[in-house]
Amino acid sequence: MSTATRSVAPRAHVLVAVKELHAAKTRLSGVFDTDDRTGLVLSMLRDTLAVVSDVATVVGVTVVTPDPAVARLARSVGAHVYADPAPVSTEDRPDEAGTEHGLNAALSAAAEHVRSNERGVDVVALQADLPSLRGGEFGEALAAARTGGRSVVVDHHGTGTAALFSCDPEIPLDPRFGPGSAKRHLESGARPLDGHWPGLRTDVDTADDLDAAQALGVGPATRAALDALEHTAPLALRKRVGNAPRVNLPHRLSAAEFSRDDRGVSNREALDQQTDVDGKNGTRDGIVTANPTNVPMAPPPLPRVPSRAH
């Protein structure tokens, strides 16, 4: 690894790949219809982008997607958009394999594009469905990844990949996402990162994953989406979505509280320090850990990602 590269202040560019919405989260089809799944996917993406954009060492976020609705959301919060290359022919591949191959190709192309414009930047491929992610977790994982080369955070199942890091400009990102991606990334030379990062490791693909995320606490956009589903869904679904105990938040988060003050400390981080560890006041690290009655149905407006000097 080049010592010259490591001597500069750490900078990272985060890539977030999102499939076409009609193909996203199909394993939740037994719980949510297509429209509800779409709303949930966009809400989880919004929360994920809000967290990583607030990490000081992140100088850019790019959403890699062929879907115009996803692209609109990304641009609305200040993220860049990188369109997928031409779709991969499915004649020789099953649909899912073709889709995953296309997303990996798009991530590789996006990583090369970023590095051609931002010399020496670290590149991270991050899952889009991390509603329980916390900035401190991501910052710790990024610091661990910067000790060298290509590394991976394995998901909570132990089989998938929550995040893939390339912290050496001479080492390609080489994404191999898809079912069983953790094994493929490790076999291709990525080293596993150890750390207690439950929010980073809990990506949501199934109803059980969603339960696990709710137990950790989800971001405001995801919470609002689930609240809306709880009020409109059949009883069986309301029991699943509303399984967390109801408490009242003594303090309702606003968009301004996700901004960074002039000391470089986000109000979310300040709230972390004020929050009871056991979450008795209804929040943990600025994330809603229950289904409070005083949270609005619509998610709060998200501040635009501030531009940072490269």
N, C-alpha and C positions, 0 to 999 in steps of 0.2 A: 504494500500500500504506500502511496506517495506521502511522505512527511509534509510536503508543501501543501497538499490537499488538506491534511488534518490540522495544519497550523492555523487555518482560518476559522472564523466563528462557524459553528455548526448551522447548516441550512438544509432543510428538507422540502421536497415537493411530493405531495400525496396524490396518488392516482386512485380513483374509485370507479370501478367498472359496474355498470348496471345494464342488465338485459332489457330487451323490449318488454314493456309492462305486461303484455298479454302472456308472456312466457315466464314471468317472475313468480316465485313462491307458489308453484303448482302443488307442492306438498301441503299447503294450507287450504287447498280447494275443498276439503271435506269440512272445513270450519267456516271459511269465508267465501262469498261469491266473488266474481271477477272484479267488480267495482270496489268492493270492500278491500280486497287484496291490493288493488292498485293504490287506494288511499293509504293503506298501512305501509306499503313499500315506500311511497313518497315521504310519509311522515318519518319513518326510520332513517331515510336518507337525509332529510333535513336535520334531524338531531345529530347524526354522525358528522355531517359537514360543519355544524355549529361548534362541535367539540374540537375537532382537529384544527379548524381555522383559528381557534383561540390559543393554540400552543405557540409559544414565542418563537421557537426555532422553525416553524412551518412558514415558508415564504411563498408557497403557492399550493393551490388545490385544483385538480383537473378531474372532471367527471367524464369517463369514457363510455359513450352510449350511442346506440342508433335511434333511441326513442326521443321524439320531439318534446313530449311532456316532461321527461326527465331533464332534457337540455334546458327547457324553460325554467324549471325550478333551480337548476344549478346556476344559471346566469342571474337569476333573481337574488341570490345570496352572495354574488360576487365571485363564484368559482368559474374557472375556465371550462370549456367543453371541447373534447376531442372526439370526432365522429369515428365510428367503426370503419375499417377498410371494407372493400366489397365483400358481401356475404360469401361464406364458404359453401361450395356445392355440397349438398347432402346426398348425392348419388352413392358415394362410397362410404358414408358415415350415417349412423343414426342421428336423428334430429338433435338430441341432447349433446352428443359428442361434437357434432358440427358447430353448435352454438358455443360450447366451451372453447373449442379450437379458435373460433372467430374472436371471442373475447380475449383469449391469451395473445393472439396476434395483434389485436388492437392495443392491449396493454404494453406489449413490447415496442410497438411503433410509437406510442405516446411517450414511453420512457426515453427512447432515443431522441424524440423531438424536444423533450424538456431539457435533456443534457446538452443538446446542441445549442440551446438558447441560454442555459444557466450553468456555466462552467463550474464543476466541482460540487454540484448539489447532490445530496443523497436522495434516492428515489424510493418511495414506499408504495406498494400496492395494498390497498386496504379494502376490506369488505364494506359494503354499503349498508348492511343491516345490523348495526351495532347500537341499538337504542339505549343500552346501559353503559356505553363507553364513557370514561371520565378522562379529562385532560391530563391528570397526573399519571394515569396508567400509560397513556400513549407516550407521554414525555419520557417516562422511565424506560419503556421498551425501545424507544428511539435512541436513548443514550446507550443502552446495552448493545444495540445493533451497531453503533458507531465504533465499537472496538475492532471491527474489521469485517470486510467482505460481504457475503450474502448470508442472510439469516431469516428465520421464520418463527412466527408465533403460532403454535398449533392451537386449534380451537378446543372448546370444552368437551367435545366428544373424543378427542385424540386422533381424529382421522382427517379433519379438514384444516384449512389454512385461514387464520384470521387476518394475518398481515405478513407480507413478504418485503424484506428490506434489501437494498443494494447500496452499500455505503462505501464503495470504491468505484470511481468513475471508469476504471478499466475492467470492471466485472459487470456484464449485462444483468438486467433484472431476471430474465429467463423465467417468466411466470408459467406455472403448470397447474392452474386451477381446474376444478372439476371434482367429481367424487373421488375420495381417497388422495387428495392433493398433498396432504402432509407427507406421506411416504414418498411421493414423486419428488417433492422439493428436497427432502432430506437425502434421497438417493442421488440427486443431482448436485449435491455438495453444500446445500444450505445448512447452517448450524442452527439447532433449536435454541430459542431464548427462554430462559427460566425466569419466572417472576409471578407474583401474585397479582394478576391482572384479570379478574373475573369478567369485568365489563368488556374488555378487549377480546376476550376469548369466547364470549357468548353471542355468536351470530344466530340469527333467527331464520330457520328453514321449516320448522314443524311447530305444531301446537305446543308440544312439550318445551321446545326452545323458547317460545313466547312466554310460557309460564315461568321458566327460569329467569328470563329477562325481567319480568314483572317483579319477581322476588328480589332481584338486585336493585330495582328501581329504574324507571325509564325516563327519557327526556320529555320535555313538555309537548312537543308535536305528537310523539307516539302516544303519550298519555291522553291527549285530547282526542286522537283518533279512536283509541280504545274506549274512552268514555262515550263517544258518539255511537259506537257499535253496541255498547252495553244497553243503551237506551232504545235502540231500534231493532236489535236482534232477537231471535226466539229465546225462550227461557233457558234451554240447554247451553246456548252460547253465552248468555248473560252470566250464567254461573261460572263459566270458564274465564271470561274476560274480566269479570268483576270479583275475582276470588280473593283479592287483597283486602284487608280490613279498611274500613272507611275512617279517616281521621280528618280534622280540619287543619289546614296549613295556617300557622300564625302569620305567614308572610307570603304573598303571592309574587312569583317571579315575573319580572317585566323584561322587555327586550333590552332595556338599558343595562340590566344586571349581567348581560353576557358580553358587555363591552370591557375593554381594558383601560384602567385608569392611568393617570400620568406617571405613576410609579412603575408601570409595566406589570401590575398585578390585576388579574381579572376579578370582578366582583363575585364570580362563581367560586374562585379560589378563596376569597375572603369568607364567603358563605360556608365553604368547607370547614374553615377553622371554627365557625360559630355553631356548627351543627352537632347535635349529640351523636356519639358513635353508634348507638343502637337505633338511631333514627326515630326517637320517640316523638319528635316534633313534626314528622311526616316527610322530611327530606333527608337525603344523605348525599353529600358532595354536590348540592344544588340540583339533585335529581329527585323527582317525585317517587317515593317508595310505597305509596298507597294510592287509593283512589279518592282524593279529597273532594268534598262537596262544593268547595268554593273555587275550583279551577274552571276557567271558561271552556266552553265547548270547542272554540277555535284556537289553534296554536297562536302564541304571541308572535308579532312580526320579528323576523330575524335580521340583525344588523348585517350590512354588507361586509365581506371580508376585507380588512384594510390592506392596502398595497404596501409592501415592504421593500426597502431598497435592497437590491441584490449585491 
